[in-house]
Amino acid sequence: MNDARQLYLATYGRIDTIDAAIKKCRLFYVTWKYWHAAKNHALALALVTAYDIYQELSTEEQARSFFGNSDCFPTLTFHQFRDKLSRQGLQYDPTQQNYLGDERMRVNTKMPK
C-alpha cells in the first residue's frame, strides 16, 4: 500500500502539468457522442507530446547538428506549431504514397469500377 501512495505522490505533479497543457490546447468540438471526449483527450495529448519533442529537439545542439542545419528548427509557440501541423495535415495525400503504410490506405487499395 505504501508503494502505491509513493507512486502517486511522485507523479501527480507531472499529471497536473500534462492536464494543464492539454487544457491550453483548446481542442474541442460540439457533439452528442460521449466517446468523442476521450478521442479529443488522446489527440490533445499527442499534440502536446509532439510539441514537447519539438521543443527538446529545437534546443539541443546535438539534434540541430544531426540535421545539419541550425535553421531547420525555427522557434515556434505552441499555437504556431499547432497551426503548422494543421496545414500539413490538410495537404496530406495518401495517393502520393510518401509515407510507410500509404499503399494500404483505402484510396490506394479500392478496385476501380
ABEGO torsion letter per residue (X at the ends): XAAAAAAAAAAAAAAAAAAAAAAAAGBBBBBABAAAAAAAAAAAAAAAAAAAAAAAAAABAAAAAAAGBAAABBBBBAAAAAAAAAAAAAABBAAAGABBGAAABAAAABBBX
